[in-house]
Every structure is written in structure tokens, then in C-alpha cells.
């Protein structure tokens, strides 16, 4: 009995030291941090040269913060869930995640996608607005510490009759319908866009970057997500179309920012169920892989 103890201990030690099943690594940048003091802004740090933001899907509406009395106050339903799905799809595809910034304070209290004078008046709302844009600035600095360029996508939802993803570049619909020769001729339209810097970097003509097969809209449409502008769809004169607002003007390259930017306005059929969100997110991840390689000259893998 006593002679068997050393052998038993050796056996137990051998079992304890033997390699077992591999524990999956924690997802990159998985833990969100609270940006600022109000507690209403969440920032999921990332490693990809991509920043996502959601300004209008907040659900917290404290009674002691007065409602805004001007401007739109409608919530962008499922925009946050879609942004999180896009983040997960990018992380799954590339092993790295984008930055994600979310405002959790209701749009009735603050609109982070408007200039401060319109977006907030209450002191706490003003502080929240500043923290939101400060978090995007911090994400931009983190991107540029790793990469010479990057892309910022502002995620929204829309209820327009035509169920297609509307991509805004700060250009009115009339510009999107211009002939290729006009778009490519002198660079004036490109200079007014939120992808101004990218238009000067890519080997493609601006008409291709804006609405061609390797544009964001073209790449999404080819993956089953109807989008405008794209080779198949341009907004008609009577169509409602969101061409972008404060966020991509403030953080895109039109006015000198170092990230290029686009606003995604997503219809219900692309965001209102987990299955729809997963399909949209997968298409976005696939599209961005081609987009970065074609226009930025960067491989995301």
C-alpha cells in the first residue's frame, strides 16, 4: 500500500501536467469601457482600422434631463444591435475587431449627430455629446497609431419606402446621378465628399469609388444587400435619401479629418431580426475586405 503511493502521485502529476483542451482566447477588444463621467457613452476598443458609431439608439431617458424641444427625437431601432453584429462579423472574419462607440442616452435628451447647439442644451446632455465625440476622436487616434488611414461608419436606421441601405457621403442625390465624366473630371465633387482623402489615394476613378462595382454600395449589392448608390441603384428625384449629417462631417476627411467616412442608413429588412442582422453584418465584413484592399491598398486579414 505504502509502496503504491509514489506511483499514484506520479500518475496524478502526469495527468495534471498533460495538455488538455485548448481554452478559446478571449475575443479581441471584447470589454466595453465607459467613456467619460456621465456613464452614457460606451466604447468597445478595437484593432482594425475601422470605427463604428451609433448615436441614435439610446434607451435611457432620465426624467431630470429635459427633453429636446427642436429637431428629430425618433429612436433608430436595432441600429446598436446591427453595429454589434457587424463588429462580431469583422472579428470572426479577421481575428481583430473595429472600434465601436454607442450613445446610450435617448435621442429625446441628446442628438450626437447634430451640432452641439442643436443636439444638446442640458448640462448633462452637453457633457454626453462631448464624451461621444471625444470617444470617436480617441478611436481615430488609436486607428492612426496602427495604420496610416482608416474608415469611419456611422450606423442608423430608416423607414423609407424603398428597402435599401442608403450610404451617405455628404453629397446630395443630384451629385450621385451625375455622368461619370463629370464626377471624374476635376475633383470638385470628390472634394465635397466625406471620402475626399480616399478619392485621392485609390487608383480607381471617383465614379467607381462612389457607385461602381467596388464601391461600398456595389460590393454590398453583390452580396445580396440592396444599397444606394450602387451600379444598380441611384436615388431618383422623388426618393427620400439620407446623404449624411454631422458625425461624418466632423470625423470624415472632407474637412481635413484623417479618416474617411460614410453614413449607413439601414432599412428594417436588413436589421430587424437576428437573422437579418447577421446576414447584413456578414455582407459588410466581406465587402470591407475587398474595399480596403482595392481602395486603401490594405489587407484586413
Secondary structure as GFF3:
##gff-version 3
##sequence-region A 1 301
A	DSSP	alpha_helix	2	17	.	.	.	ID=ss1
A	DSSP	beta_strand	32	34	.	.	.	ID=ss2
A	DSSP	beta_strand	41	44	.	.	.	ID=ss3
A	DSSP	beta_strand	50	54	.	.	.	ID=ss4
A	DSSP	alpha_helix	79	94	.	.	.	ID=ss5
A	DSSP	beta_strand	99	103	.	.	.	ID=ss6
A	DSSP	alpha_helix	116	119	.	.	.	ID=ss7
A	DSSP	alpha_helix	123	146	.	.	.	ID=ss8
A	DSSP	beta_strand	151	157	.	.	.	ID=ss9
A	DSSP	beta_strand	165	168	.	.	.	ID=ss10
A	DSSP	alpha_helix	173	176	.	.	.	ID=ss11
A	DSSP	alpha_helix	180	185	.	.	.	ID=ss12
A	DSSP	alpha_helix	188	191	.	.	.	ID=ss13
A	DSSP	alpha_helix	196	201	.	.	.	ID=ss14
A	DSSP	alpha_helix	206	211	.	.	.	ID=ss15
A	DSSP	alpha_helix	216	221	.	.	.	ID=ss16
A	DSSP	beta_strand	227	228	.	.	.	ID=ss17
A	DSSP	alpha_helix	246	251	.	.	.	ID=ss18
A	DSSP	beta_strand	260	266	.	.	.	ID=ss19
A	DSSP	three_ten_helix	268	270	.	.	.	ID=ss20
A	DSSP	alpha_helix	274	291	.	.	.	ID=ss21
A	DSSP	pi_helix	292	296	.	.	.	ID=ss22
###
